[in-house]
Amino acid sequence: MKVVDGQRSTYRPSTASPPPLRRGPLLVTAVFAALGGALIPAAAVPALWRIWQLYAMLFGAVAAVELVAVVAVTGWPTRKTAHFGALTAFGGFALWVLSRPLGLLTRFDPWQPADTVAGFTDWVAAGLQVVAVAGFLVVARRRAHPRPSALRRVSAWIVLFPVLLLVIVTGAAGTLAARDGLTGTSASTLLDSGPGTVEYCRPGGIPLAMDIARRPGGPPAPVVLFLHGGGLVFGNRKPTGPGALLDGSRAGPLRDELTARGFAVAAIDVRLAPAAPWPAPLADARCAVRFLKANAAALDVDPARIAVFGTGTGGTLASLLGVERGPDTGQYAGQDSTVRAVAAVSAPADFDLAGLDPRTRASILLALGRSPATLQAASPLAHAGPGAPPFLLDGGRKSGELAARLRAAGVPVTEGPVSDRDIAAFFAAAAA
């Protein structure tokens, strides 16, 4: 207590809580960015749990702490909670850096389950975390509870609304993509005793799923392996959902047509770029063929009658299975990945970058990079020659040149346009 002019001072240190920050567009944007950055890895936790619980708990804990920070900064927007939000968002970004660019989580890539529908979903999560960190830090540095004019407030919302909308859409899309990943897979080699969902391969510790559909009973069925499109960056095996929307899947109607003719149809997920660089998707497709041959008795299919169908870049992978005699190493030793017939619809036969429009060029660079050796290795036209199985080709960049080169090598080729019934008839003739 201090005496001033003979009087006792009544001064006491202020114990009032710091004034709240204004819930302006910048704070709202940071909150939604943090929310999306937390929900994307959280959506992948169930798939991670079936692979290795330690990574699942790590991802779940980081996401849970960040969600708590989102609630805190939304309900009590102060400098302290804004700093808390920035710290937790930085923790989420650090987890991505440690696991993906630095590769310090060595058991397997924990982001791969989130990248099953879009190969850059993990980059989306990391980008949202960066936006959240920057937004929270800027908000925390501003004067507490400012009172700008109405015009200034409205102008701020108008300027930042496109950014806010982009953040919301990106976070929602990333979460949906991560949730649509490895649903239904576990650590077993065969999940069911018969047709259903199976794990066909586990490259780098990541289980890849295959859906098998066929009519019950009867002799061992011929198989058509379906490879989805999506530019090697988007899509998955499912006939509906986010993956099907992204890859333009036509697997559903053709699957029904083929099963009506006695075929089994096997649709697979493959690892996507840029999360998994080339030749990961081709290696996965080869592994799927070897899986079907190695497990033919358990699946009640005919290992000598395996054909392959693909749309878009899935058709490119199908064509490569027919013309490129690559190595069959890894799982299911002793089996090969040769197929009985190939059907490719709207499938690029060559990835030469010359003369392409900017959008197509950018998609190729994202999927394959710019190495001439990689672009040639991924081009069926560069491998076409004798010994290939019968082909059905319906559109796609330089598919006419591929057809001509195959015919010159003595390979039977059917060219489109074709319907699902025509494709089914082609496979029926090849399996006879």
Secondary structure as GFF3:
##gff-version 3
##sequence-region A 1 432
A	DSSP	beta_strand	3	4	.	.	.	ID=ss1
A	DSSP	beta_strand	7	8	.	.	.	ID=ss2
A	DSSP	alpha_helix	25	43	.	.	.	ID=ss3
A	DSSP	alpha_helix	45	51	.	.	.	ID=ss4
A	DSSP	alpha_helix	53	75	.	.	.	ID=ss5
A	DSSP	alpha_helix	79	99	.	.	.	ID=ss6
A	DSSP	three_ten_helix	112	115	.	.	.	ID=ss7
A	DSSP	alpha_helix	121	141	.	.	.	ID=ss8
A	DSSP	alpha_helix	150	179	.	.	.	ID=ss9
A	DSSP	beta_strand	197	201	.	.	.	ID=ss10
A	DSSP	three_ten_helix	203	205	.	.	.	ID=ss11
A	DSSP	beta_strand	208	213	.	.	.	ID=ss12
A	DSSP	beta_strand	221	227	.	.	.	ID=ss13
A	DSSP	alpha_helix	242	247	.	.	.	ID=ss14
A	DSSP	alpha_helix	251	260	.	.	.	ID=ss15
A	DSSP	beta_strand	264	268	.	.	.	ID=ss16
A	DSSP	alpha_helix	280	294	.	.	.	ID=ss17
A	DSSP	alpha_helix	296	299	.	.	.	ID=ss18
A	DSSP	beta_strand	301	311	.	.	.	ID=ss19
A	DSSP	alpha_helix	313	323	.	.	.	ID=ss20
A	DSSP	beta_strand	342	345	.	.	.	ID=ss21
A	DSSP	alpha_helix	358	368	.	.	.	ID=ss22
A	DSSP	alpha_helix	372	377	.	.	.	ID=ss23
A	DSSP	three_ten_helix	380	382	.	.	.	ID=ss24
A	DSSP	beta_strand	391	394	.	.	.	ID=ss25
A	DSSP	alpha_helix	399	408	.	.	.	ID=ss26
A	DSSP	beta_strand	413	415	.	.	.	ID=ss27
A	DSSP	alpha_helix	420	431	.	.	.	ID=ss28
###
